[in-house]
Amino acid sequence: MKTDKNTGPGALTAPVVTLEQAHLSYGPVLALRGATLSISAGECVGLVGHNGAGKSTLANVINGRLTQTEGAVLHRNADPALRNGQNAQNAGIRSVFQELSLCPNLTVLENLRIPYRNMPRKGWRRVAGQKMLDALDLVFPGHSIHARATVGNLTIAERQMVEIAIAFADRDREPSLVILDEPTSSLDAAIAQQLLDHIKRFCAKGGAVLFISHMMGEIFEVSTRIIVMKDGQIVDDQPASQFTRASIVDAMGHVAPDDDASGDGRADRTLGAEVVRAANGLNARAGEIVGLAGLAGHGQAEALAQIYFDHAPKWKSARQPEVVFVAGDRARDGIMPLWSILRNLSLTTLPEFSRKVMVDRSNETDMVQTWKDRIGIRTDNLLNPILSLSGGNQQKVLFARALASSAPIVVMDDPMRGVDVGTKKDVYQMIQAEAARGRSFLWYSTETDEILECDRVFVFRAGQIAAKLEGDEITEENILNASFQMQEA
């Protein structure tokens, strides 16, 4: 296997893991088809593909959470008598999943204690607390997370930082391969850059990383090699220098969004009367797309929540709702994990299909099928559990749930987490089209490309509006300047 010239100096030659024609099937469904690859020390392997292409399945076969139904998975220094999961753990393979796995009722240091099996019993809280802070300082210098803080009280960005730090932490075994599945999806640009810098340092010292992301800029910044997946198969595997953005998207089988097309719909829309006015000055007019930007955790989510509660019914769902919400933290605020895909998508619109206390199931099914096709939810059966979908496809369900309603105000809290680049383009066009019909969008995002789609942008800092940008003022440079220094709103 060729590697890019950027592979870190002193890298070991023995692969950390090798897959040979690995297949994984769930009954008649092939989730992974003949995957063959190896990852060696010093490599950062970028893994890209559509939602549902098999990226997370491949990662879970590598880390031993799933066992291949055909083929072989060979971990460094593997013991044939042990299962794949134990061999992966012994090989120093660690994972950070798109769906965060921290225990919300435990403190940060107690979450580190769970995978640290050989931690000394005497004074373990002090040991765990120090190791946790050392790991956070190493990956995210300047953070403000306390080791004794309860995870459930942290923001989603802080929880993601904690989980990443635990993966790189000094424990009973040194990490040899860290699998990062959409690790920057909740992080702002500055914190994401800290992680990317650490990945490069880690690989330069002989570590390896499998980096799964839809953020092409990040893939190119850290990857020495890039693997492209489609429909459960590896369709391309080359040094990063051999790829371009266009060639990656071509290999994925989707049309790449035009970089210069952001915000094209703004000039075609006429804005109406003001429909939202918050005490902090945040406002929106009918047909307007308003962005909330700034460093993560500076009050954007709280501002959106307040707007939602100000306009939502207090006791029961309205037949004609005034506002609808798209959650970024889908596990906590979005999906109903025990329900089907159909029931999750139709949840917001149930009052519109109801006749007294009965739901018109035929109309409900037709509506869900329409949105499945329109937004590209990858499933053969809408009655399958919502958790049978990939994370990105779960997010599509939440987005379709919101747009399917008649609510004139749509509140979106970082709604594109884990959604592939092709779908993002389609969603941007849907938002522009819905805004042209008079719907108002309030959109918090950690991705600059999404903020550039907005008519106006309010930049938050320390819980206050630091700047208001309009039209050509909406640039990454202006957003960053306002994020770090208060300006007149």
Secondary structure, DSSP 8 states (H G I E B T S, - for coil): ----TTS-TT--SSEEEEEEEEEEEETTEEEEEEEEEEEETT-EEEEEE-TTSSHHHHHHHHTTSS--SEEEEEETT--TTS-HHHHHHHTTEEEE-SS----TTSBHHHHHHTT-TT--STTHHHHHHHHHHHHHHHHSTT----TTSBGGGS-HHHHHHHHHHHHHS--SS--SEEEEESTTTT--HHHHHHHHHHHHHHHHTT-EEEEE-S-HHHHHHH-SEEEEEETTEEEEEEEGGG--HHHHHHHHTS----GGGTTGGGGG----SEEEE-TTS-EEETT-EEEEESSTTSSHHHHHHHHHHHHS-SSS--SS-SEEEE-SSHHHHT--TTSBHHHHHHGGGHHHHEETTEE-HHHHHHHHHHHHHHHT---S-TTSBGGGS-HHHHHHHHHHHHHHS--SEEEEESTTTT--HHHHHHHHHHHHHHHHTT-EEEEE-S-HHHHTT-SEEEEEETTEEEEEEEGGG--HHHHHHHHHS----
